[in-house]
Amino acid sequence: MFETLSDRLEGVFKKLRGQGRITEKNIEEAVREVRLALLEADVNIKVVKDFIEHVKRKAMGQEVLRSLSPEQHLIRFVATELREVMGGSARELDLKVKPPVKIMVVGLQGSGKTTSTAKLARWLKVERKRHPLMVSVDVYRPAAMEQLRVLGRQIDVPVVESHEAQDPIEIATNALGRADVGGYDVVLLDTAGRLQIDEEMMEELVRLQTVLRPHHVLLVADAMTGQDAVNVAQGFHERLKLSGVILTKLDSDARGGAALSVRAVTGAPILFAAMGEKLDAFDVFHPDRLASRILGMGDVLTLIEKAQQTYDQKQAKELERKFKKNEFTLEDFAQQMAALQKMGSIGELLGMIPGFKKIASQVDSEEAQQEMVRIKAIIDSMTRQERRNHLILNGSRRARIAAGSGTSVQEVNRFVKQFEQTRKMMKKVAKAGGGRSMLRGFGLGG
């Protein structure tokens, strides 16, 4: 995420690292480099201009703290400005209105609008304990209607039946009627998109907005399109007055131009970030956490939240007990591996740990995923008795496991050896009290 911008900024700060004190000259040079980094990241030129003016004024207008090096001094102000330009802090989607809350989801074709509608519905259901109802009013693309129905089944959220012969207003009105009767407290309308903004599409959206008076109009924008996403956001905002933006493909965006420009150009906050294909790859957008990751400082808060969603305190205590008693089995190992996969890719998780950005960039997440698949196949090929007591794995058992998992005996031997080393290490950590400290760090320890 934002690797290009992150690497360029790291280079700027590295140049300052060897300088003993801050001078007007070295700040001028560093700020010029920051400006180039932002322009290369496809950040809106006006946003860059304001960004640099603010950083420069702060960096040169304040008495420098003696404890801060020139590098730390500049990082401090760049971090603050990155947060501010993206909105300062996370913004909540206001649901404190008389139900049903009406949400119009708009955007260009190919931006991920229909999938984002389903992701938002799932998020509302799981994270906000709401009872959403979805409907497609895209009468021009029957495939979009079918796609929403399929996604609705996957997340167990009902979808109002609609077809291309109906008028979008009629479809939306029927959906609101069903919400009233069925007790649904949120209605999400997946609207029609085009390959580009045109007057016919905008007129239809304005007509829907005028008749339905939605509480929120959310734009879905593809972060990878950079400045184009900003221009699209501006076009929609001028006609519809957006409540907020959902940025898709944020995890694949190496530059960051859209995330750093949309809010500053339109005034509409980025409310959500959609990362990855899975329907649970969707979360509140945190400007402060993203700024921290861009500057290579990690994102511990998101890592903690992911851990808390995956583990509960009872599981954490039982795991610690097993580590201490040396009772950690291959069965437990398989469960922990599955939990880790739910949290995200290895590269993504490492990138959230302060100081691990370089290591994360060197990790081949696809290769790590394939290794996990191999390990799972090896464990799945064992009997329950073998998974609970790896010490009984003699030569003939290992040959059978290799054949069953499509691996070699050498690969099975290597994995068992690695497991034994892991077991010994975790026993030492738990006995020294490190296990409890580690789990407490994730808000899980007793």
C-alpha positions as a Python dict, from the first residue, in 0.01 Angstrom:
ca = {
    (1, 'M'): (0, 0, 0),
    (2, 'F'): (144, 337, -113),
    (3, 'E'): (489, 178, -158),
    (4, 'T'): (606, 443, -409),
    (5, 'L'): (519, 737, -185),
    (6, 'S'): (645, 560, 127),
    (7, 'D'): (982, 478, -30),
    (8, 'R'): (1029, 831, -164),
    (9, 'L'): (951, 989, 175),
    (10, 'E'): (1183, 745, 348),
    (11, 'G'): (1460, 862, 113),
    (12, 'V'): (1390, 1226, 205),
    (13, 'F'): (1412, 1155, 578),
    (14, 'K'): (1724, 942, 532),
    (15, 'K'): (1909, 1241, 383),
    (16, 'L'): (1830, 1441, 699),
    (17, 'R'): (1937, 1160, 930),
    (18, 'G'): (2308, 1242, 926),
    (19, 'Q'): (2266, 1615, 983),
    (20, 'G'): (2318, 1734, 1338),
    (21, 'R'): (2081, 2028, 1345),
    (22, 'I'): (1797, 2185, 1154),
    (23, 'T'): (1875, 2473, 921),
    (24, 'E'): (1657, 2670, 684),
    (25, 'K'): (1854, 2522, 395),
    (26, 'N'): (1811, 2154, 484),
    (27, 'I'): (1438, 2204, 555),
    (28, 'E'): (1398, 2382, 217),
    (29, 'E'): (1570, 2094, 37),
    (30, 'A'): (1372, 1827, 222),
    (31, 'V'): (1039, 2001, 162),
    (32, 'R'): (1121, 2027, -210),
    (33, 'E'): (1178, 1649, -214),
    (34, 'V'): (849, 1590, -30),
    (35, 'R'): (673, 1801, -293),
    (36, 'L'): (818, 1586, -574),
    (37, 'A'): (722, 1268, -388),
    (38, 'L'): (360, 1384, -360),
    (39, 'L'): (342, 1487, -726),
    (40, 'E'): (484, 1148, -832),
    (41, 'A'): (216, 987, -615),
    (42, 'D'): (-45, 1157, -838),
    (43, 'V'): (-169, 1386, -561),
    (44, 'N'): (-378, 1682, -681),
    (45, 'I'): (-149, 1978, -752),
    (46, 'K'): (-349, 2222, -536),
    (47, 'V'): (-344, 1973, -250),
    (48, 'V'): (35, 1942, -288),
    (49, 'K'): (75, 2321, -285),
    (50, 'D'): (-129, 2362, 35),
    (51, 'F'): (39, 2059, 195),
    (52, 'I'): (390, 2197, 136),
    (53, 'E'): (297, 2547, 254),
    (54, 'H'): (158, 2409, 581),
    (55, 'V'): (458, 2181, 646),
    (56, 'K'): (705, 2455, 563),
    (57, 'R'): (535, 2710, 787),
    (58, 'K'): (523, 2469, 1081),
    (59, 'A'): (876, 2338, 1032),
    (60, 'M'): (1032, 2684, 1014),
    (61, 'G'): (793, 2876, 1235),
    (62, 'Q'): (836, 2681, 1560),
    (63, 'E'): (1124, 2654, 1799),
    (64, 'V'): (1279, 2313, 1745),
    (65, 'L'): (1263, 2073, 2037),
    (66, 'R'): (1617, 1983, 2135),
    (67, 'S'): (1526, 1617, 2169),
    (68, 'L'): (1427, 1598, 1804),
    (69, 'S'): (1671, 1538, 1521),
    (70, 'P'): (1613, 1717, 1185),
    (71, 'E'): (1460, 1391, 1055),
    (72, 'Q'): (1221, 1355, 1351),
    (73, 'H'): (1133, 1723, 1327),
    (74, 'L'): (1019, 1697, 964),
    (75, 'I'): (850, 1358, 1008),
    (76, 'R'): (640, 1507, 1288),
    (77, 'F'): (497, 1781, 1066),
    (78, 'V'): (460, 1563, 755),
    (79, 'A'): (270, 1305, 964),
    (80, 'T'): (38, 1574, 1101),
    (81, 'E'): (-30, 1715, 754),
    (82, 'L'): (-89, 1369, 603),
    (83, 'R'): (-352, 1303, 870),
    (84, 'E'): (-518, 1640, 814),
    (85, 'V'): (-532, 1621, 435),
    (86, 'M'): (-706, 1281, 460),
    (87, 'G'): (-958, 1406, 716),
    (88, 'G'): (-779, 1411, 1053),
    (89, 'S'): (-960, 1122, 1218),
    (90, 'A'): (-1205, 845, 1129),
    (91, 'R'): (-1559, 963, 1054),
    (92, 'E'): (-1864, 762, 1155),
    (93, 'L'): (-2147, 693, 914),
    (94, 'D'): (-2437, 867, 1089),
    (95, 'L'): (-2713, 614, 1151),
    (96, 'K'): (-2895, 820, 1415),
    (97, 'V'): (-3200, 895, 1202),
    (98, 'K'): (-3550, 754, 1187),
    (99, 'P'): (-3528, 410, 1019),
    (100, 'P'): (-3498, 293, 760),
    (101, 'V'): (-3171, 474, 690),
    (102, 'K'): (-3163, 528, 312),
    (103, 'I'): (-2819, 499, 152),
    (104, 'M'): (-2762, 561, -219),
    (105, 'V'): (-2441, 402, -346),
    (106, 'V'): (-2312, 570, -664),
    (107, 'G'): (-2005, 540, -885),
    (108, 'L'): (-1871, 455, -1227),
    (109, 'Q'): (-1896, 110, -1381),
    (110, 'G'): (-1593, -100, -1283),
    (111, 'S'): (-1521, 88, -960),
    (112, 'G'): (-1648, -200, -746),
    (113, 'K'): (-1981, -36, -664),
    (114, 'T'): (-2201, -347, -639),
    (115, 'T'): (-1943, -542, -437),
    (116, 'S'): (-1892, -241, -209),
    (117, 'T'): (-2269, -220, -153),
    (118, 'A'): (-2263, -581, -30),
    (119, 'K'): (-1950, -519, 180),
    (120, 'L'): (-2117, -218, 344),
    (121, 'A'): (-2431, -424, 411),
    (122, 'R'): (-2222, -694, 576),
    (123, 'W'): (-2033, -435, 781),
    (124, 'L'): (-2359, -277, 901),
    (125, 'K'): (-2494, -619, 994),
    (126, 'V'): (-2182, -748, 1175),
    (127, 'E'): (-2026, -431, 1319),
    (128, 'R'): (-2335, -218, 1385),
    (129, 'K'): (-2591, -495, 1446),
    (130, 'R'): (-2825, -350, 1186),
    (131, 'H'): (-3079, -530, 966),
    (132, 'P'): (-2999, -413, 612),
    (133, 'L'): (-3191, -465, 292),
    (134, 'M'): (-3029, -428, -51),
    (135, 'V'): (-3176, -344, -390),
    (136, 'S'): (-3031, -283, -736),
    (137, 'V'): (-3186, -1, -938),
    (138, 'D'): (-2943, -55, -1227),
    (139, 'V'): (-3201, -137, -1496),
    (140, 'Y'): (-2936, -111, -1769),
    (141, 'R'): (-2727, -402, -1648),
    (142, 'P'): (-2928, -713, -1549),
    (143, 'A'): (-2591, -871, -1460),
    (144, 'A'): (-2553, -613, -1180),
    (145, 'M'): (-2893, -715, -1039),
    (146, 'E'): (-2794, -1082, -1046),
    (147, 'Q'): (-2453, -1004, -893),
    (148, 'L'): (-2620, -828, -599),
    (149, 'R'): (-2854, -1125, -546),
    (150, 'V'): (-2556, -1365, -540),
    (151, 'L'): (-2365, -1144, -296),
    (152, 'G'): (-2676, -1110, -80),
    (153, 'R'): (-2695, -1488, -42),
    (154, 'Q'): (-2326, -1501, 54),
    (155, 'I'): (-2364, -1250, 337),
    (156, 'D'): (-2718, -1355, 430),
    (157, 'V'): (-2868, -1013, 358),
    (158, 'P'): (-3200, -1003, 165),
    (159, 'V'): (-3215, -841, -178),
    (160, 'V'): (-3537, -697, -322),
    (161, 'E'): (-3625, -855, -657),
    (162, 'S'): (-3598, -614, -949),
    (163, 'H'): (-3574, -641, -1328),
    (164, 'E'): (-3472, -422, -1620),
    (165, 'A'): (-3828, -345, -1735),
    (166, 'Q'): (-3900, -149, -1415),
    (167, 'D'): (-3842, 218, -1347),
    (168, 'P'): (-3562, 284, -1092),
    (169, 'I'): (-3797, 502, -882),
    (170, 'E'): (-4055, 222, -874),
    (171, 'I'): (-3790, -33, -767),
    (172, 'A'): (-3658, 194, -491),
    (173, 'T'): (-4009, 279, -365),
    (174, 'N'): (-4097, -91, -348),
    (175, 'A'): (-3780, -155, -148),
    (176, 'L'): (-3867, 115, 105),
    (177, 'G'): (-4215, -34, 140),
    (178, 'R'): (-4068, -379, 204),
    (179, 'A'): (-3830, -230, 462),
    (180, 'D'): (-4121, -77, 654),
    (181, 'V'): (-4317, -403, 653),
    (182, 'G'): (-4018, -629, 721),
    (183, 'G'): (-3855, -421, 994),
    (184, 'Y'): (-3533, -351, 803),
    (185, 'D'): (-3356, -45, 943),
    (186, 'V'): (-3117, 27, 653),
    (187, 'V'): (-3188, 22, 279),
    (188, 'L'): (-2891, 24, 41),
    (189, 'L'): (-2960, 123, -319),
    (190, 'D'): (-2702, 8, -575),
    (191, 'T'): (-2747, 261, -855),
    (192, 'A'): (-2659, 247, -1225),
    (193, 'G'): (-2305, 330, -1334),
    (194, 'R'): (-2140, 424, -1661),
    (195, 'L'): (-1785, 399, -1791),
    (196, 'Q'): (-1766, 775, -1745),
    (197, 'I'): (-1979, 1057, -1606),
    (198, 'D'): (-2255, 1155, -1849),
    (199, 'E'): (-2562, 1378, -1825),
    (200, 'E'): (-2817, 1097, -1861),
    (201, 'M'): (-2673, 905, -1564),
    (202, 'M'): (-2650, 1219, -1352),
    (203, 'E'): (-3008, 1321, -1428),
    (204, 'E'): (-3133, 980, -1318),
    (205, 'L'): (-2932, 995, -996),
    (206, 'V'): (-3058, 1347, -921),
    (207, 'R'): (-3416, 1227, -987),
    (208, 'L'): (-3367, 935, -746),
    (209, 'Q'): (-3220, 1166, -485),
    (210, 'T'): (-3503, 1420, -521),
    (211, 'V'): (-3779, 1160, -486),
    (212, 'L'): (-3622, 931, -224),
    (213, 'R'): (-3437, 1193, -18),
    (214, 'P'): (-3167, 951, 100),
    (215, 'H'): (-2987, 1016, 426),
    (216, 'H'): (-2652, 938, 264),
    (217, 'V'): (-2508, 940, -87),
    (218, 'L'): (-2185, 739, -90),
    (219, 'L'): (-1947, 739, -386),
    (220, 'V'): (-1743, 427, -462),
    (221, 'A'): (-1409, 531, -616),
    (222, 'D'): (-1123, 314, -742),
    (223, 'A'): (-809, 426, -556),
    (224, 'M'): (-584, 285, -828),
    (225, 'T'): (-710, 539, -1082),
    (226, 'G'): (-545, 818, -880),
    (227, 'Q'): (-628, 1166, -1008),
    (228, 'D'): (-911, 1026, -1222),
    (229, 'A'): (-1082, 909, -901),
    (230, 'V'): (-1053, 1264, -763),
    (231, 'N'): (-1205, 1412, -1080),
    (232, 'V'): (-1490, 1159, -1065),
    (233, 'A'): (-1552, 1243, -698),
    (234, 'Q'): (-1561, 1613, -782),
    (235, 'G'): (-1810, 1552, -1066),
    (236, 'F'): (-2046, 1349, -846),
    (237, 'H'): (-2013, 1589, -553),
    (238, 'E'): (-2109, 1892, -761),
    (239, 'R'): (-2441, 1730, -858),
    (240, 'L'): (-2528, 1512, -560),
    (241, 'K'): (-2348, 1660, -256),
    (242, 'L'): (-2182, 1339, -139),
    (243, 'S'): (-2200, 1231, 226),
    (244, 'G'): (-1878, 1037, 190),
    (245, 'V'): (-1652, 817, -19),
    (246, 'I'): (-1568, 445, -20),
    (247, 'L'): (-1220, 388, -164),
    (248, 'T'): (-1175, 47, -327),
    (249, 'K'): (-849, -137, -412),
    (250, 'L'): (-664, 69, -152),
    (251, 'D'): (-434, -227, -77),
    (252, 'S'): (-320, -235, -442),
    (253, 'D'): (-259, 140, -471),
    (254, 'A'): (119, 198, -478),
    (255, 'R'): (95, 575, -515),
    (256, 'G'): (-183, 713, -292),
    (257, 'G'): (-301, 1009, -501),
    (258, 'A'): (-673, 941, -453),
    (259, 'A'): (-658, 887, -75),
    (260, 'L'): (-454, 1206, -32),
    (261, 'S'): (-670, 1423, -259),
    (262, 'V'): (-1038, 1321, -251),
    (263, 'R'): (-1132, 1476, 81),
    (264, 'A'): (-929, 1795, 26),
    (265, 'V'): (-1076, 1854, -322),
    (266, 'T'): (-1443, 1766, -253),
    (267, 'G'): (-1478, 1821, 120),
    (268, 'A'): (-1653, 1482, 138),
    (269, 'P'): (-1484, 1251, 392),
    (270, 'I'): (-1344, 910, 305),
    (271, 'L'): (-1561, 689, 526),
    (272, 'F'): (-1454, 337, 428),
    (273, 'A'): (-1165, 153, 266),
    (274, 'A'): (-1228, -167, 71),
    (275, 'M'): (-917, -384, 49),
    (276, 'G'): (-913, -720, -126),
    (277, 'E'): (-1175, -938, -289),
    (278, 'K'): (-1326, -1094, 23),
    (279, 'L'): (-1655, -951, 148),
    (280, 'D'): (-1510, -889, 493),
    (281, 'A'): (-1219, -687, 347),
    (282, 'F'): (-1390, -360, 434),
    (283, 'D'): (-1338, -123, 722),
    (284, 'V'): (-1363, 231, 852),
    (285, 'F'): (-1102, 462, 698),
    (286, 'H'): (-850, 584, 958),
    (287, 'P'): (-640, 879, 828),
    (288, 'D'): (-407, 872, 1130),
    (289, 'R'): (-329, 502, 1092),
    (290, 'L'): (-272, 531, 717),
    (291, 'A'): (-39, 829, 770),
    (292, 'S'): (158, 619, 1017),
    (293, 'R'): (191, 333, 766),
    (294, 'I'): (298, 567, 486),
    (295, 'L'): (582, 692, 708),
    (296, 'G'): (691, 338, 796),
    (297, 'M'): (568, 361, 1157),
    (298, 'G'): (335, 62, 1131),
    (299, 'D'): (-29, 39, 1235),
    (300, 'V'): (-45, -136, 1570),
    (301, 'L'): (-405, -33, 1644),
    (302, 'T'): (-539, -208, 1334),
    (303, 'L'): (-326, -513, 1412),
    (304, 'I'): (-473, -524, 1765),
    (305, 'E'): (-828, -492, 1628),
    (306, 'K'): (-767, -778, 1384),
    (307, 'A'): (-633, -995, 1668),
    (308, 'Q'): (-932, -914, 1889),
    (309, 'Q'): (-1173, -1007, 1609),
    (310, 'T'): (-996, -1341, 1562),
    (311, 'Y'): (-931, -1444, 1925),
    (312, 'D'): (-1130, -1417, 2244),
    (313, 'Q'): (-983, -1402, 2597),
    (314, 'K'): (-1078, -1763, 2676),
    (315, 'Q'): (-888, -1889, 2369),
    (316, 'A'): (-588, -1670, 2452),
    (317, 'K'): (-565, -1802, 2810),
    (318, 'E'): (-595, -2164, 2699),
    (319, 'L'): (-325, -2108, 2437),
    (320, 'E'): (-92, -1958, 2698),
    (321, 'R'): (-156, -2255, 2930),
    (322, 'K'): (-68, -2500, 2652),
    (323, 'F'): (254, -2312, 2572),
    (324, 'K'): (362, -2324, 2938),
    (325, 'K'): (280, -2693, 2982),
    (326, 'N'): (437, -2784, 2647),
    (327, 'E'): (98, -2922, 2536),
    (328, 'F'): (80, -2723, 2212),
    (329, 'T'): (-13, -2976, 1941),
    (330, 'L'): (-24, -2988, 1564),
    (331, 'E'): (-402, -2956, 1597),
    (332, 'D'): (-352, -2627, 1785),
    (333, 'F'): (-95, -2519, 1526),
    (334, 'A'): (-347, -2572, 1244),
    (335, 'Q'): (-609, -2368, 1430),
    (336, 'Q'): (-364, -2079, 1485),
    (337, 'M'): (-259, -2087, 1121),
    (338, 'A'): (-625, -2063, 1012),
    (339, 'A'): (-677, -1771, 1252),
    (340, 'L'): (-369, -1594, 1116),
    (341, 'Q'): (-498, -1629, 760),
    (342, 'K'): (-824, -1461, 866),
    (343, 'M'): (-625, -1159, 985),
    (344, 'G'): (-471, -1100, 642),
    (345, 'S'): (-159, -1176, 439),
    (346, 'I'): (180, -1215, 610),
    (347, 'G'): (313, -909, 425),
    (348, 'E'): (15, -699, 533),
    (349, 'L'): (47, -802, 899),
    (350, 'L'): (423, -738, 906),
    (351, 'G'): (364, -396, 753),
    (352, 'M'): (154, -304, 1057),
    (353, 'I'): (442, -366, 1298),
    (354, 'P'): (665, -61, 1353),
    (355, 'G'): (1010, -111, 1197),
    (356, 'F'): (902, -410, 985),
    (357, 'K'): (816, -221, 665),
    (358, 'K'): (1130, -332, 482),
    (359, 'I'): (1088, -694, 591),
    (360, 'A'): (723, -682, 481),
    (361, 'S'): (823, -557, 135),
    (362, 'Q'): (1066, -851, 99),
    (363, 'V'): (806, -1112, 194),
    (364, 'D'): (643, -1289, -98),
    (365, 'S'): (286, -1315, 36),
    (366, 'E'): (183, -1551, -244),
    (367, 'E'): (471, -1785, -165),
    (368, 'A'): (388, -1769, 207),
    (369, 'Q'): (26, -1853, 124),
    (370, 'Q'): (136, -2154, -83),
    (371, 'E'): (354, -2273, 206),
    (372, 'M'): (53, -2251, 438),
    (373, 'V'): (-150, -2456, 190),
    (374, 'R'): (128, -2723, 190),
    (375, 'I'): (142, -2728, 570),
    (376, 'K'): (-237, -2758, 592),
    (377, 'A'): (-228, -3050, 347),
    (378, 'I'): (38, -3224, 563),
    (379, 'I'): (-160, -3177, 887),
    (380, 'D'): (-489, -3277, 720),
    (381, 'S'): (-325, -3603, 606),
    (382, 'M'): (-252, -3703, 966),
    (383, 'T'): (-482, -3901, 1191),
    (384, 'R'): (-633, -3726, 1492),
    (385, 'Q'): (-395, -3919, 1718),
    (386, 'E'): (-95, -3799, 1516),
    (387, 'R'): (-212, -3437, 1524),
    (388, 'R'): (-240, -3456, 1903),
    (389, 'N'): (93, -3633, 1956),
    (390, 'H'): (356, -3569, 1688),
    (391, 'L'): (608, -3790, 1876),
    (392, 'I'): (446, -4104, 1729),
    (393, 'L'): (534, -3996, 1374),
    (394, 'N'): (771, -4274, 1269),
    (395, 'G'): (908, -4338, 919),
    (396, 'S'): (611, -4531, 782),
    (397, 'R'): (360, -4276, 916),
    (398, 'R'): (558, -3990, 760),
    (399, 'A'): (568, -4172, 424),
    (400, 'R'): (190, -4218, 437),
    (401, 'I'): (138, -3847, 526),
    (402, 'A'): (366, -3738, 240),
    (403, 'A'): (171, -3950, -9),
    (404, 'G'): (-163, -3824, 123),
    (405, 'S'): (-61, -3456, 111),
    (406, 'G'): (113, -3463, -225),
    (407, 'T'): (445, -3367, -67),
    (408, 'S'): (772, -3548, -3),
    (409, 'V'): (895, -3722, 313),
    (410, 'Q'): (1167, -3454, 332),
    (411, 'E'): (903, -3178, 338),
    (412, 'V'): (712, -3360, 612),
    (413, 'N'): (1033, -3404, 814),
    (414, 'R'): (1124, -3038, 770),
    (415, 'F'): (780, -2922, 886),
    (416, 'V'): (781, -3150, 1194),
    (417, 'K'): (1128, -3020, 1287),
    (418, 'Q'): (1012, -2659, 1250),
    (419, 'F'): (707, -2735, 1463),
    (420, 'E'): (925, -2881, 1739),
    (421, 'Q'): (1146, -2571, 1736),
    (422, 'T'): (841, -2344, 1751),
    (423, 'R'): (702, -2546, 2041),
    (424, 'K'): (1025, -2515, 2241),
    (425, 'M'): (1054, -2143, 2174),
    (426, 'M'): (692, -2069, 2276),
    (427, 'K'): (736, -2271, 2595),
    (428, 'K'): (1035, -2053, 2692),
    (429, 'V'): (848, -1732, 2607),
    (430, 'A'): (540, -1836, 2807),
    (431, 'K'): (744, -1944, 3112),
    (432, 'A'): (932, -1613, 3108),
    (433, 'G'): (601, -1427, 3114),
    (434, 'G'): (637, -1307, 2757),
    (435, 'G'): (331, -1491, 2638),
    (436, 'R'): (104, -1303, 2877),
    (437, 'S'): (269, -972, 2790),
    (438, 'M'): (229, -1044, 2419),
    (439, 'L'): (-138, -1135, 2455),
    (440, 'R'): (-203, -835, 2678),
    (441, 'G'): (-47, -620, 2408),
    (442, 'F'): (-328, -735, 2182),
    (443, 'G'): (-586, -670, 2453),
    (444, 'L'): (-640, -1044, 2507),
    (445, 'G'): (-451, -1136, 2822),
    (446, 'G'): (-617, -1186, 3159),
}
